[in-house]
Amino acid sequence: DVRVRFPPRIVAVAAAAVLAMLMALRILLSAAVAAADKLSLTQSARFKDGSLHLLKQMPDIDLVPMDEPDDTALLIDASETYQSIVGFGGAFTEAAAINWRLLSPEEQDEVIRLYFGSPEDGGHGYSLGRVPMNSCDFSPASYNFDNVTGDQDLAHFDTGVKHDVEVGMIPMIQAAMKEAAKHDTKISLFASPWSPPGWMKLPVDGKQGMTISASPNCLNPDMQDAWARYFSAFISAYSAHGIPMWGVTVQNEPEAAVGWEACLYTASFMASFVRDYLGPTLEKEHPDVKIIGFDHNKDHVLEWARELYADDAARRYFSGVGVHWYGGLNTENLKLTHLLAPEKFILATEACNCGGVVYEEPDIAQWWSRAESLGLDILEDLRFWAVGWTDWNLVLSTKGGPNHLKNLCDANIIVDASNELNHGKLIMQASYYFMGHFSRFIPAGSLRTKLSNSVQVHTPPIAADDVKNGQALVMAPCDGDPAERWQASDDGSVHVVGTESAIGSDGYEHGGMCIDFAADSSMKKLQAWSCWAGSPNQVYNVTKVPGGERIINVARGQCVTVVKGPGTIAGADPGTTVTAAQLHDCKEPGDASQTFQLSNYDGGGFPGNFPIRWENDFCLQPRIEQVPHFDSVSFISPKGVHTLVVMNIGEQSVSFSLYDQASKLGAKGLSVPSHAIQTYTWPASGQLSVQAHALLRAAAVGGAVEEGAAAQYAASRSTVEEPMPGSGDAGHRPGYGGGLPLAREAGLVAEEAEEAEAAQAADVAAAQRMQAQPQAAPRAPPSATGDAVLVVAALIIVATATGLLAHSAGRRQWRAVASREALLAEEHTQGADYAPFIAPRNASHTTRPGARALT
């Protein structure tokens, strides 16, 4: 046997050479390492030529070392985090299930994949869902699960919830859960009732029914216990189908009774119902199910939260409050609601565009505008403490139904089962793509991170496009804004001039935005609402009185009245004072609060184009919340991936810089086009490089490799890196998984893994100490890609150096061996005793021993 042995001095010299080369390589590659980090960009945009980007993967952008920008920048600081995200999703309504069932099995699967599939496979990654408990307006007819009058013991409750099985709601949910499970995602489902069975409600004019509601509270006090147990029975019934409930809302829209299933509550009644009945019942029978209060528009969420949380005995049962989008952004209300009870969450539970379905053709601007409104609502809700966002119907018909009250609405996906519109059986609305910019990139468990926004964008003046449903009518100084110009129609309605043709307005192609009495308001609120022909809330007479005219609602016989009060009467900050228009009993003709001038200052304008002036210098107009035309929000995922969502709904592109304060890396000259939404993602710094260095150290010293340690390393990598979700392509991207293939091949000794973990902890502690100290232009931290390059380079160097040394030493030993074998051969001629030693060696080796050692 021939063995190659290296003299100790050769080993020492080789090791020193390798270390020196590694240090030099580290210095040379330091800049390249930092530059190897990339921003991944996904964009949806509508361009002026009519072309579109829809979740389009754009070229990657280099992240480079840079100083912190002074202005026009988005600064991300992941060391300060806020709320944790539950998820994004939609509602499994009966209407959605009916439309889903019209499709072939393959098309049904496609709908489920598009919503609940992995983002890596082109799905939205939904992890949140809403389930109506009993019927809602998006049902063909009213139904419940115990329609036996007086059955307070719920002996006749349908424990199989057969209706929801037969119409497809439960099969649809089960399919979604199965799809989500493929990528280890659980769907958090919450149930919402629109109405109890009619027999549980107080009568109205001697009648009981699910579509009528007594005021101020609909639920018969004697039925509170039965209704609480009904909740529990419904949860148990769904659980029997393998569908667990994450939560329940107490009542959908407790302030509204507008013709479909409804049940009015006051905040105090809801609090006492939860305190005395629903809370104790669910705590006993379903302790993990969360109770969500309110579940209505954001303009009143603060006052409801105050009442719901005022009583500690009730407060403890509420996990948070739900909000709908129909009353405007109301970000101040969201912020104050969070500050009122930071331990309680805020969940966006419903949103959609109504007034039918708008398609890309022929109205691409309105089609896109609807998506922008929803996208901005998602972004601002997340900025102001929402833990998730729930769309309304997952799918609807081409008309926006079925809905038994004809309250037709839009959806992210429209089902055209017979392809009547020739756009395919599944029509993807612009809103689908906007939703994906959030749901695909912000998985459950993500944390919102601190973001400083110094980008300043000019906000244009108020226009007819800005008039939306639900905006309170207020008196403000007359300044000539289009929103304060009115037109009276022959049918008695009065609408804002131009809103019938303003594509951004909810009154577009619906007759405009009319003066409307908010029948669901306890404050006699007057609001702007899309005109409904003949609606009694929108028909008014104008009569002459001393000093001007008064405006009378025909159906109620009451007059438009000016009222001063706290901001809550107009959906504003409660700390402010507003002058709002309400509907009250008519006073003496000429009373100042009910007397207006329906004309320009020259006396003209009526009825075609006129202001409604009060005290001469104040004009009636919708209270329009000026929405931001550019805004952004940032998160970090459980696997350490940064996400930044940027929106620009303005008419000009916006340029900005992005800067990651933790890594000291950034990018200048970024630009978001007009009418666009972008999502940027990049890996978090610091966590990946520590373990890569441990592998490098193990290789450099020739450490042993164990398969189990390699698995440990791979598992640890999976906690800090995440594939980049996008428009369906899951290809490898720079900066992700750079060292993982090497780890799988080479492994990592357990001792080095522990050392790496300790080093990482030390690095984190050091970083925390350094945060409070001014730092002088630090060198960018190593990236995952850079570490992978270093590891590979180091292994090549080590292997090459070792091979050269072996080759050199082997040649010397081979010469010695050759001489020895020649001597033995010579001796062989003198005796056969050596033959067994020489023959097998010559038979099995065709190369010299030194060459084999090099191999």
N, C-alpha and C positions, 0 to 999 in steps of 0.2 A: 504494500500500500504506500502511495506517495501523497503526502499532505503539504500544502503550501502554508508556510508560517511567515508572518510579517514581523520584522524587528520592531520593538517598541518605539524607537526613534522615528521610524517611517510613519507609524500610526499617528504619533504626536504631530509631526510636520503636516501630514495630510489633514488632520482635524483642524489645525490652525489655519491652513490654507482655505479649507471649506468655510470656516467661520468668517474669515476675512472677506471671502468672495460674497458670502451672504450679506454681510454688513454693507458692502459696496453696492450690491444689487438692491438692497433696501433703500439706500439713499437715492440711487438712480431712478427707482420706480416709485418713489413716494408721491410724486405729482401724478403719475399715470394711475396709481392705485386710487387716488381720490377721484380722478376724472372718470374712472370706470363705473362709478355710480350713475344711474340713469333715472330720469323722470319718465314714467310711462304716461302717455296722454291719450284719453278717449274723448271724442267730441261729437256733439250733435248740434247742427247749425242750419239755419235757413238763409240762403244767400239771395241777393237782390235779383239774380237772374233766374230764380225759381229752383235752383239746384239745392240738394240737401246732403248733409252728413247725418247719419243716424247711428249712434254708438260706433262711430268710425275710429279704428285704431290709427293714431297718427304716429309719425316717426318719433323715436325716443329722443330725449333731450339730455345733454350732459349736465350733471351736477358738478360744479367746480368750487374750489376754495375761494372765498370772497369775504370782504368786509360786510358788516350788516348795513343794508341800505338805509338811507335817511328818510326817504319818502317814496311814494308811489310803489309800495311793496306790500306783500303779504308775509308776515313773520310768524312762523310756526314754532311754538314752544311746547314740546310734549312733556316737559317736566311738570306742567300744570294741567290737570285733567278734570273733567266735569262728569256729566251723567253717562251711565252705561246704556247702550242701545239694546232694546228687546228685539226689534226687527222692523221689517216693512212687509206689507201684504195687502189683502183685499177681502171682500165680503162674499161668502158662499150663500148668496140669496137664492130664493126659489127661482127668480127670473134667470139668474146665472146658470143654475142647474138645468132648467128647461132648455135653454139655448145650447148648452154643452151636450145634452142628450140628443140633439138634432144632428150631431156630427157623427161620422163614422168612428169606430174604435181607434183607428190610427190618428184621426184628427183630434179626438178627445185627448189622446196621449200627448199630442203636440201642444195643445193648450196648457196642459199640466206642466209639460217640460218648459215651455216659455216662461211660466210664472215661477215654478217651484224647482226647476232643474238647476244644476250647478252652474255658476257663472262661467266656469271653464268650458262648459258645453253649450253656452249661449243662452242659459236660463237666467232668470232674475234672482234666484236664490231666496225667494220669499220665506220668511219664518214667522209670519204673523197672519192671523185670519179672524174674521168676525162672522158670527153665526146668529141670525135672527132667531129669537125664542118666540114661537108662534109666528103668525103672518105679519107682513109689513106691506108698505105700498107696492113694493116690487114682488107681489104675489098676484096671481089671477083672481083670488078671492080670499076672504078672511077665513082663518082656521086656528084652532088651538088643540091641546091634547087632553082636555077634560071639559067637554061642553055640556055636562050634566049640572043643571042649576042646583045650587045648594050643596054640592058634593065637597064639603069642607075637609072630609077625610081623604079626598083624592082617590077614592076606591075605583073610580073609572078612568084614572089617568092612564094614557096609552104608554106603557113602559117600553114598548118597542118603537116609539115615535115613527110609526109606519108611514105617515105622510112624508116625512123627510127622507125616508128610504125610497119610497115609490117615485117621488119626483126627481130624485137624483142628487139631493143635497149631500146625504151621507156617503153615497158612492164617490161623489166628487171629492169630498174631504179625504176619504180613505186613499184615493188615487194620489192626491197631493202629498199626504203623509208618506206614502210609499216612495214617491219620487224624491222627496226631501231626504228621506233616510238613506238614499243612495250616496249622498255626500255628507252623511253624519249631521244632518240638520233636523232639529225638532221644531214643529210649528206650534207657536203659542196661540191657542184659540180662546176667544172670549165671546160669550153669548150676550145678546142685548134684546130685551123685550120692547115691542112697540105698544103692546096693550095686554093686560090680563084678559082672561075670558070675561065676556060681558057681564056675567052674573056676579062677578067679584067687584064690579064698579058701582059707584053711586049713580042713580038714574038721572037722566036729563029729560025734563018734560014727561016724566013717567016711563021713559024708555031706557033700556040698557043695551049696550052693544060695543063692539071693539073699535068702531070708527067714530064714536062720540065720547066726549069727556066732560065730566062736571068740572067746575072751577071753584076754588083754586086747586083742589085736589080731587083726583078721580077715584082713587081706591077707597072702597068702603072700609072704614076703620075696623069693622068686625071681621074683615077678610084678610087682615094683615098676616096673621099666622099661616093661613092656608096659602096665601100667595108666596110667602117665604119658603114654605115646604114645596111649593110648585117649582121654584128655582132648583131646589135640591133634587127633586124627582127628575127634572130635565137633565141636570148634570149626570145623574146616575144612569139615565137612559142612554145618553150619548157614550158614556164610559163603557156600557155593555157592548157597544159596537166597536170598541177599541179606540174611542176618540176621547181623550181626556181634555177637560176644560182648564185653561190657565187662569181665566178670570170671568167675571160677569160685570156688566154695567147695570145699575139699578133701573134705569129707564132711559130709553132713547128720547132725546129732545123733550125734556120735561116741561119746557115753556111753550110748546107748540101743539095746537089742536087744529089742523087745517084740512080735515076731510078724510084722511086715511087713518089707520090704526094709531091711537094716541092715548096718553094718560097723563094729565097735568099733575105736577107736584110743585109745591113750594120747597125751598131749600130746607126749611125747618122740619117739614113733614118727611122729606127724604131722610134727614138725619135721624129723626126719631124712629122711622121704620127700620133703618139699618141698626140702630142701637138696640131696639127692643125685639126685633124679629129676624130680619135677614142675617145680621151679623152672628147672633148666637146659633142660629140654625146651621149656617155654613161652617162655623167654627167647630161644631160638633160632628157634622156629617161629611164635610169636605174641607178640612182645615187648610189645605194647600191652595184653594181657589181664592183669587184676589177679588176684592170688591172695589169697583170703580164708580165714583160719584159723578154727578152732573151729566156729562155726555151731550153737550149742546154747544152753541156758538161761543167763541172766545170773548166776545164783547161783555159777557156776564160771568165769566168763569171766576173772577176774583171775588165778587160778592157771594157767589155760591160756595166757594172754598172757605170763605170766612165763616159762613153759617154751618157748613158740614163739619168743620174742624173746631168749632167753638166749644162743643161739649166733649170733654175728654172721653166719656163713655162711648160716644159715637165715633170720635176721631180714630180710636184704636182699631176699628174695623175697616176703615178706608185705607186702601193701599195708594190711592191717588185719584185723579180726576181725568175724565175724557173730554176732548174738545172737538168740535166740528169747524170746518173752514168757512162756512157761509157768511159769517159776520165780519170778515176782513182779517187782516194779519194780527192786529191787536197784540203786538209783541210786548208792549209795556204791561199789559194784563198778565201775560205769561210769566214775565220776569217777577212781578209782584206776587203772583200765586206761588211761584217757587220759593221766594223769600219768606212767604207766610209759613210754609211748612217744607223745609228743604228735604226732609226724610220721605216725603210723598212724591210720587211721580206724576208727570203730565203725559198723557198719551193721546195722540191725534187719532180719533176713532172713525171719522167719516169725511169724505170729500169727493165731489164730482162736479162736472159742468152739466147743467140742465138746460131745458129748452130744446130737447131733441139732440140729434147727432149731427156733427159738422164733419165733412169729409175733406180730404186734401184737394180734391177737385169737385167743384170749381173754386173753392175758397181757401186757398192755402194759407193766407194771412190769418184768417180767423181760426183755422185748424191749428196753426202753430201758436197763436195767442192763447188758446185754451190750455195748451200744454205748458206754456210759460207761467201762466197763473198758478197752475198746480205745482210746478217745479219751485216757484218762488215761495209758495206756502210751505212746502216741505223744508226748504232751506232755512226759512226764518223760524219755523217751529223748532227745528233742531238747534238753531243758534240760541233759542230761548227755552231750553230745558226739556223739550219733548224727548221721550225715550223710544219713540217709534211713530210710524205714520201708516194709516190704514186707508186705502182707496175704497170706494164703494163697490158696486157690482163688478165682479171679475170679468164677466162677458155679458153683453146685451145684444138684442136684435138690431137690424138695420134702422129701425124706427126709434130704438132706445127703450125697449120694454122687454117683456110685458109688465104693465103697471095698471092695477085695476082702477086707479084714479086718473090715468093718462098723464101722470107726472113723469114724462119721458126724459131720459138723461143719456149722457155719453158714457163710454167706458174705454179702457185702454185697448181692449180687443173687441171688435164687433164681429158677430157671427152672421154670415150670409150663407146658410146651409145649402140653398139652391143656386148660389152665385148669380143672383139677379142683377147685381151691380157690376158684374164682370171684373171684380177686383180680387177674386179668390174667395174661398169660404171663410178665411180668417183675415180680417182687415186690421192691420196694426195702426193704431192712432199715434199721433206725435207724442201724446202723453205717455204711451208705453215706453218710449225711448228715454224720456225725461226721468221716469221712475227708475229706469235701469241705472242711471248715473248715480243713484243713491244705493239702491238695494244690492246691486252687484258688487259694490266696493266697500260697503260698510256692514260687515256681518254682525250678527248678534254678539254682544260682549264687547264691541268696540267702545272706546272712550272718546268723547269730544275733547279736543285739545285747545289750548289757548292759541288764539289767532289775533294778531294785531293788523288792522287793515288801514293803510294810509293812502289808498287809492281814491282820488276824488273825481267824481263824474258829475257833469252838469245834468240836473234834472229839469226836464222841460216843464212849461206851465201846464196847469190842469186843462184837460180837453174832454170832449164828449166821450172819448174812449175810456176815460177813467171812471165813468159812472157805472157802479156795479149794484147788484141786488143787495138789499139790506142796509145800505148806507142811510143813516139817520138824516132827516132834513133839519137844517139849522139856519139861524140867521147870522150872517157874517158880513163884514163891510163889502159894499158893492165895488168890485174892481174890474168888471168887464169880462171875467172868465166865462167861457162858453157854457160851463155847468150851471150858471145862474140865469140862463135864457130859457123861457118856457113857451110852449105852444098849446093852446086849448083846441080840442077836437069836438066835432059835432056829437060824439057819443058821450060827452061829459068828462072824458079823461083829460089830464093835463100832463104833458111829458116834456123832458129836457130836449131842447132843439138839437137835432143832429144825432141823437143816440140811436135812432132807427137805422142809420146807415154807418155808424161808427163800429168797426169790426172788433174793437177791444171792449165794447160795452155789452153787458148782458141783454140789452134791449135790441141788439142787432137783428134786423129782419123779424122782430117781434113787436113792431109798433113803437119802439123806443122805451125809455125809462119813465114810468108814470109816478105821480104822487100816489102813495099807497098807504092805507092804514094797516099797521102791523097787528093783526088780530091775535097773534100769539104773544103780544107784549102786555105786561101788567102796567106799563107806564103810558098807555095811549099814544104810543110812538107813531109818528109819520115817517115814512121812509121812501126811498126810490126803489122801484121794483119793475121788472119787465112787464109791459102792458098786457093784460089779459082782457080781451073784449068782453064788456058787460060785467066785469067783476065789481060787486057792490063796494069793495074797498077802494075802488079807483074812479068812482063817478061822483062829480062835484058840480054844484051850481054856484054862480057868482052873482051876488046881489049888491046893489048900491046902498051905502050907509053914509052917515055924515063923516066926512074926512076921507072917503075912499070906497073900498069894496070889502066885503067879507066872503069867505069861501066855505061852503056848507057841503058836508058829505050827505048825499041824498038818502042813502039807506039808513043812516043812523040819526040824521037830523042834527048833527053836531057840527061845530065850527072849528076851523083851523085856528089854533091859539098859540101865541108865543109864551113860552115858559122858561124862566131862568132857573138853573139848578146845578147840581154836581155833574161832573162829566159822565157819570153812569147813565143819565137819561138819554145820552146820545152815543153810548158805547165808547166814551173817552176815558182818560185817566180820572179816577174818582177824586183826585186831589185838585182837579181843575174845575172851572165854572163855565158852563156853556149856555147859549140861548137857543133852545130847540123849538121845533114846531110839533104840537100835539093836537089831538082831537078831544075837545071838551064841549060841555053844554054851552049853547050860545048865550051870550050876555046881552045887555042892552045894546041896540044898534049904535055903532060909533065907539064902543069900548076900545081903548087903545091896544089891548092885547089881541084883538080880533079884527083890526082894521088895517088894510093894506092898500098900496097903490099898484095896480096891475098895468103899468105903462112905463115908457121911458120918461126921462125928465122933461121931454117936450110934449108929453101926453100921448104919444103914438106907440105903436108896437102891438097892441092887443088886437086880435087874438093870436096872430101868427108868430110873433117873436118879441117877447116882452119879459121884463124882470118882475118879480113879486117883491116889492119894496115894503119895508116896515120902518116907521119913523124916518122915512125919507132916504136914509143912507145905509140901511142894512137890507141885504137881499137873501131870499130863500134859496138854498142850494144844498145839494147832498154834502154830507161831511165826508170828504174824500181824504183818505189816508194816503199820502204821497208814498208810493212804494219805492224801494231802492231799485235803481236801474242796474246797479252792479253790486254784487255781494258774494260772500264766500263763507264756507264752514269747513273745519278740518277735524279729522279723527285719527286714532291709531288703533289698529285691529289687535285682537288677542295674539296674533302671530307676529306682531311687530312691524306691520306695514302702515306707512302714513297714507292717508287719503285726503285730498283737498278738492272740494267741489266749488266751481266758480260759475256764476251766471251773469250774463249781460243781456238785458232786454231792451237796451237802448238802440239808437239808430247808427251809432258809431262804434268802431272797434275800440277796445280798451287795452292799453299796454301796462305791464307791471313786472316787478321782480318778485321772485319767490326765494325765501331764505329760511333754512332749517337751523334754528339757533343751537340745537344740540350738536350737530355735526360740523357747523360752520361752513356748510356747503349751500350753494344756491344756484339760481339761473336768472340771468337778466334778459330783457327784451322779449318776455313772453307776451302773447297777445290773444285775447278772446274776441272773436268776431261779434258783430252786432247780432242780436237775436240768436244767442248760442249758449250752450252749457258745456262745461268741460270738467273732466275728472282727472286729476293728477295722482299718481301713486309712486312711492319710492320706499326702499327699505330703511328701517330705523338703523341708526349707527351704533357701533360699540359692542353689540352683543355677539355678532357673528365672528368678529376677528379674534376674540380671545381663544376660542376652541380651535380655530385654524392654526393659531400660533402654537398651541399645545401639540397638534399633529406635526407641525414643522419641527419642534424640539424633539419629538419622539423619533422622527425620521433621521434628524441630523446626528443623533447619538446612537443610531442603529438599534433602537429599542425594539423589543419583541412586539408582535402584533397579535391581537386576539379578536376573533370574530364577534364575540359578545360585546367587547368594548366598541367595535365599529358600529354595532346596532345602537349602543347607548349614545354614541356621538350623533348618529343619524336622527335619533329620536329628539335629542336636545336641539338639533338644527330645526326640526319641524315646529318647535315652539316659538321660533323667532323669525321664520320666513314663511312666505305664503305665495302660491302662484298668483300671477296677476290676472284677475278676471277682466274680461273685456267683451268683445262682440262675438265670442265663440271660439277664437283661436287661442289655444292654451300652450303655444310654443314657449320654449325657454327664452327668458329675457336676461340681458346683462344685469349683474348684481344679485341674481337669485340662484342659489344652489351651486355656486362656483366650486366649493370644496367638497360637495357631497359625493360625486362619483369617486373622487380620490379616497374619501373616507371609506366608502364601500369596498374599494379594492385593497387598501392598505390597513384599514382598521385603526384603532386607538387603544393603547393600553389603559386599563382601568385606573392605574395610578395617575396617568397623565390627564384623564378626564376629570378626576377629582382636583388635580392641580389647576386645571383650566377653570373649574367652577370657583375655586378659591380666588384665582386671579381675577375672574370676572367680578366677584363680590368686592374685591379690593378696588378694581377700576371704578365700579359704581360709587363706592364710598368716596374715592378721590374726586370723582366728577361732582358729587354733591358738595364737597368742600370747596371746590374751585368755582362753583356757580356764583358764590357771593363775592369773589375776588376779581378785579379787573385783569384781563389776560391780554398779553401782547401777541397779536397776530398769530394764533396757534397754528401749527401744521394740521392739516385735515386728518382726521382719524382714518385708519385703514378701512377699506370696504371689503365686503365678502369676496368680490371678484379679484381685488388686488391680493388678498390673502391666498386665494386659490392659485394665482399666478406665482406667488412666492413659494408656495408649497411644492408645486410642480417643478419650478426652477431648482429649488433646493434638492429635491430628489434626483433630478437629472445630474446636478453637480456632484452629489454624494455618490451616485452610481458610477459616473464617469471617473471620478477620482479613485474610487475603490478599484474599478476595473483596471485603470492604468497602473496603480500600485501592484495589483495582483499580476498584471501582465509582466511588469518589470521583474518582480520577485520570482514569478513562475519561470521566466526565461533562464534566470540564474540557476534555479533548482532543476530545471529540465536538463541544462547542460551537465549538472552533476549526476543526474539520473542516467543520462545517456552514456556518460563515461562509465558509470557503474554497470549498466547493462552490457556495454561492450566487453567489460572485464568478465562479467558472468558468462557471456557467450564464448569468450575465449576459453574459460574454464570448462564450459560444456563439452568442448571437444576432448576434454580430458576425462569426463565422467558423466553418467546420465542422471545423477542425483538431482541436478538443478532443472531438468526439463519440465517437471510439473509447474514450476514457478514461472518460467519464461513463456511457455506456449499459450496458456490462457490469456495472459496479458496482451500478447501480440495479436491474438485472435479477436479480442473484444475492443481494442482501441485502435482507431484509424487516425487519431490526431494525438499530438503530444499532450501530456498532462497539463502543461501550462495553458494551452489553448482551451481545454475543457474548463479549467478554473475561471478563465475570462468569461466564457459563456455563462 
